[in-house]
Amino acid sequence: MSNLLNQLAAELKPAAVEFCQRLIRIPALPGKEKGVADLYLAEMEKLGYDEVFRDNWGNIVGIIRGTQPGPTIMYNAHLDHVEPGDPAEWLGYDPYGAVIDVDLMENQDRTGTELTEVIHGRAAADVKGGGACQIYAGALLLKLREQGHEIAGTFMFSGVVLEEPAEQLGMTKLISETLPARGMDYDGVVSCEATSLKLYLGHRGRVELQVTIEGVTSHGSAPWLGINAVNKATAFIDRVEQVVAAEALQDEKLGRSSIALTIINCTPGSMCIVPDRCQITYDRRMVPGETAEGCVAQIQAIIDELATKDKDFRARVEIAAVPRTFYTGLTATIPNVKQAWKIEPEHAFVQAAANGLASLGQPVKYGYWDFGTDLSVVCGRDKKPAVGYSPMQEFYCHRPIDKVRTDFMQQAIAGNAAIFLELAKLPKDGFSLE
């Protein structure tokens, strides 16, 4: 079977690469993913998926049913991507051009570079390269079924919207509303977020904190008549850095908790007016043992400390919750919180995925993301097992050197199919996170 999987992956590679190019050529900023969603749906229909549909929120799903009963394994991609930024930074490449050429790329372990064929363009590494490989792993399973091979379980591809804003709205709506309404469920997930063909097993959590520091306006010619909110913010910002660094927790696999000031502005923001409000947004990364509520309490303690020393210091902190409008026209709001999660390499789900890769002769290596993914919903909230596996490399994500190796894509087509075949053999208790 391993030889057959590798052979079929080689045959499917040209079509998968061409599909990835078509995906890259369609811009899909958050809330504007319809064109890419349409393309995914059309490709799955063309390939012969047993069922494809779009939900009310704009998420898309494709189903391939095995010849025997078994678990449902969700292969997951997100449809949106970040802004391409300044085109001048793209070294002559069109962010939406999907040009193929030979370029220097990091090797799997980032210990050196290799000349290899790549596809350039926004989202090549996050996550259109990986999404194309998942779709064509499904095509590989369809070929096996057509040839008379027995396949247990159900292959489910899901492409979700609004991943990049970080609230996980698309994934949340898919698993909490869409699937139950259709009488569907899933047993585990394989994410195509960038892993460089390794199995990724977790990442830190995230909470977006909004702090408002209050002052009193006055004319800029008489600042002593007001309270400058920005001036008050300077002591607060310094204290936050000190406290979070001193109280940071360290996880052996996921790294250290942290905080980053990402946005700051003031109002009224006009000439000759002392600002009465300073708004600060923090990106707070959490490790297991920390909670969003605890992160809020940490900032509140700093506010209380400064208020006891300065009678004019007034501030409040809250978790950001921004209304998001889906391309289908619906709007929803949830707090911007991701839970930290990890799954142990010894877990049966991970070992089955590892066995699939090993059967193909692919090296089995483990890693953990620096960034966050929608798997926080799966493992943190829904308590289902998950891993990441993808041809894309984290080093190239969100950068103007966004690209994906086509040799890795071929391996990922076979790898995703082999992982599915092994996961489908797991008994029910192999999917437990207890």
N, C-alpha and C positions, 0 to 999 in steps of 0.2 A: 504493500500500500504506500509506503514512503516514496518509493521510486515513481509510482503513479502520480502522487500528489505533486512532486517536484516537476514531473513532466508536464502535467496539466497547468501548473503555475507558469511555466515557461511559455506554453502556448497562449495563455490568457494575458500575459504581460503587455503585449502591444495594445490590446484593447483597453486594459486598465490604465495605461499611461495616457492614451488618447482621451479617455474619460476624465482623468485628472486634469488634463489641459483644458477641456471644456468647462470643468468646474471652476478653475482658476479664472477663466475669462469672464465669469459672471460675478460682478460685485455683490457682496452679501453682508452688508453692515447690519448690526443688531436692529431688529425690527423691519428689515428690508430683505429678508431671505427668500422671498417667493420664487425668484428665478432659479436659484440653486435647488430649492425644494422640488420645483417642477422637473428639473433635470434628473435628480435622483429618482423620482417616481417613474419617469419615462424610461430610464435605464433599467430599473428593476422589472418593469413590465416587458421590455424588449428581451431581457435575459430569461424570462419565464418564471419569475417568482410566483408562488402560489396565491399570494394575496398582497396587495399594496393599498395603503390608504393615508389620508391626511386628516389630522384631528382638527378640532375647532381652534386650536392655538397655533396651528401651522406646523406642528411636528409631523414627521413622516415615518411610516413603518412599512417594512417589507417582511414577509413570512415565507419560509421554506419548510415544509413539513417532511419529516423523515418517514421511513417505511415502517418504523416500529415505535412504540411508545417510549418516552424518555423526557428528560428535562427540557425546559426552554431556556436557551442561552441568548441573552441580548448582546448584540454587537452594536456599540454606540459611537456616534460621531456628533459633533454639533455643526450647525449650518452656517453660523455667523463667523465673522472675523473682525479684527481690529482695522482701523484706518491705515491706509498705506503710508501716510506721512508725506514728506517732501519728495516728489519724484526725482529731484536732483541727487538724492542720497542713494539711489538704486543702481549706481554704477553703470548707467546706460540701459538697464533693463526696464521694460514697461511692467509695473506692478500687476497688471492684468493681461500681460502678453503671453504667459505660459511658454516661453521660449525653452527649447531643449538644446543643451550643449554639453561639453565636457568641462568640468571645473574642479578645482581643489575643494575637497570636503573633509571634514573631521571624520576620523575612523570611529568605530563603534564605542571605544572607550575614551575618546578624546586624548589619545596619547601621540597622535600624529595625523598627517593629512594624506589623502589619496586622490589621484585624478580619476574621476568617474563621471558617467552621464547623469545629468540632473535636470529637473524641471524648475524654472525660476518663476516666482510670482507670489503675491500676497495669498497667504493661507496654504501654500504648498506644504509648509511644516506645521500648520495649525488651522484645520486638520484635513484639508482636501486630499492630500496624498494618502493619508491613513484611511479616510472614508472611501476612496476609490478602491483600495485594497480589500476593505471589508465587503464591499458590494461584489467584488470579483471572487472573493473567497466563497460567497454564496453561489456564484456562477459555477465554481469548481464543484461544490457539493451537488448542484443540479446535474452536472456531467456524470458524477459518480452514480447518482440515482438513475440516470438514463441508461447507464451501462449495467444496471442490475445489482449494484452493490447495496447491501443493507445499511441503512442509516437510522440510528435511533435519535429521538428527540426532535426539537424544533429550533431552527435557526431564525432569530428575529433581528433584523437590522432596524435601528432607530436613529433618525437624524433630528436633533432637537434644536429649538430656536433659543436665542437670547442667553447663550452661555457666557459670552464675553463680559456683559455687565456684572456678572458674578453672583447674582441672586439665585441662580439655578432655576429660574422660572419655567423654562421649557421642560426640563427633566422632571421637576416637581409636578407639573400639570399632567405630564404623560403617565407617570406611575401612580399618582393619587386619584386621577379622574378618568383619563382616556382608557387605560387598560381595564380597570374595574368595570367601566360602563360597557365595554365590549366582552366582558366575561373572560378576559385574558390576564395572565400573570407571567412572571419570569422567575427563574431560579438563581441566576447569576449573570454577571456582566463582564464583557471584555471591552475596554475603552480603547479608542484609537488615538488618544492624546500621545504626544511625542515620547517615545521610549528608546529609540535606536535599536530596535529588535530585542530589547531586554524585556523581562517581565517586571513591571513597576507595581509596587505593593503598598503605596500610601503617600500621603502628603500632609503638611500642616493645615490647620484650619485657618479661617480668616473672618474677621468682623470689621466692617467699615463704621468707624466712629465719627460722629459730627459733634464738634464743640463750638458753642457760641459764647463769646466773651462780650460782656455788655459794658458800655460806657455812656457818656452824655455828650451830645453835640454842642459845639460852640463855634463862633467865627474863628477862622484860622489866624486872625490877627490877635486874638485874645484866648490862647489855648488854656490859660489858667482858669477860665470860666467853665471848661468842660472836663470830661474824663476821656482820654484817648484810649479807645479799646485796643488799638494795635500796640500801643506802648504796654498796656497791661498784658497783652498776649506774649510778649517776649520772655518774661519771667516764667510764665506757664509753659511755654515750649521747651525752655531749658530744663525745667523740672521734670517734665514728661520723659525726656530722653534719659535723665539720670535715674529715675525711679524704675522705668521699664527695663533698663540695662541691669540694674542691681537686682531686680526681682525675676529676671528671665529664667525660664526653665529649659532644660536641655533634654531632648529625646535622642537616644542612641542612634536611631535610624533616620528620624525626620529632621533633626537639627534643633536649633535654638529658637525660642519665641522672640518676636521682634516687633518694632513699630516704626512706621515711616510716615512723615507728614507729606501728603501728596497734593493737597489743594489748600490755598489760603487766599481769602479776599476780605474786603471790608466794605461797609456801607456808611453813609451814602456814596462814598467814592467820588466826591466832587471837589473841585478847587475851592479853597478857602473855608472848608468845613472839617472840623475835627470829627473823625469817624466814631460813631456810637455803637457799632457792632463789628466784631471780627469773627469770621467763620473759618474754622479749620477742619479739614477732613484728614483722618488718620487711617492708614492701612495697618491693622493689627493682626499679626500672624500668631496662631496658637498651636501648642503641642498638646498631646493627650494629657489630661489633668487640668487644663485650662478651659474655661467656658466663656461665652460671649458676655454673660452676666457678670462674671468675675472681672473681665476686661473693663466693663463699664464702671464697676465698683472701684477699680484701681485708679481710673481717671477722676472719679468723683472724690476719692480721698485726697488727690492732689488739689482739686478745686477747694475742698474744705480747708486744707492746710494753708493755702495761699490766702483764703478769705479771713482766717484768724490773724494773719499778719498785716493785712491791708484791708481797711474797712471799705475801700472803694472797689475791691476786686469782686466781680460778680460773673458767674459763668454757669453753663449747664452742658451736659453731655447726653447723647442719645445714639441709638443705633440707626444708621441711615436706612430709609425705606423710600425708594423713588418709584413713582408709577411708571410702568413700562407698557408701551402699546405694541401689540403683536401685529405682524403684517396682515393678519386676518381681520383686524379692526378692534379686537378685544383689548382691554386694559386690565392689568392686575398689579398689585403692590404686595411685596413681602419684605421682611427685614433682610438686610444684606449680611447673611451669616453663613459660613461654611464650617462644618465640623471637621476637626482633625480625625484621621482614620489611618489604620494600617492593618494589614493582614500578614500573618506569619508565613515565612517560606515553607514551613512544615505543614501548613493547612492542606487538606485533601484537594481543595479546589486549585490551589497553587501548584501542587505536585502533579495534578492531572495536566495542567497547562504546560508544565515543564516537560512531562513525558511526551507530549505532542511535539514540542520543539526538538527534543532529543531524538525522537524517531526519525526526523528529517535530516539529522546530522547538524542541526543548528546549535551553537553553544548556548547553554542555559545560564543566564546571568540575571541578577536582580538589581533593582534600583528604586529610587523614590523621587518624586517630583519636587522641584523647588516651588513651582506654582500650584494653584488649586484647580480642581476639576469638578465636574458634576458627580463624580463618584462619592462625594460627601453625602449626597442624597441617598445613594444606593446603600453604602456601608454604614454611614452614620445614622441616618433616619430609618431606612427601610430594613436594615440588618440583613442584607444579602451580600454574598461574597463577590469580589470583583478583582480584576487585575487590569493593568494596562499592557498593550502590546501593539507596536506600531513601527513602520519604517522611518518615520519622521524623527528628527533629532531636536531636542529641547534648545540647543545652542542657537538654532536659526529662527525660533519662534518670535513673532512680533518685531522683527528686525528688517531693515531694507536689504538684507542678504537672505531673504526667505526662499528656501529651495528644498527639494527632496531628491534623494538618490533613487534612480530607477532600478538599480541592482537590489537595493533594500526592498523596493516595492515587490519585486518578484518573490523574494524570500517571504515577505509578509503575506502574500496571497496563500502560499502553501502553509505558512505557519498558522495563520488564522483558521484554516480548514482543519489542520491537524489538531489544534487546540480544541476545536469544537468536537471532533470525533472522540477525543479522550474525555472531555467534560461530560459528554452524553452517556458515558459508561458509569459515571459516579452514582452511588446509591443516594437516597434522599438525605441521609445524615452527612454526606459529603458537602452539602450546601449550608450547613448550620454554622453560624458565627458564635454560638454559645460556648 
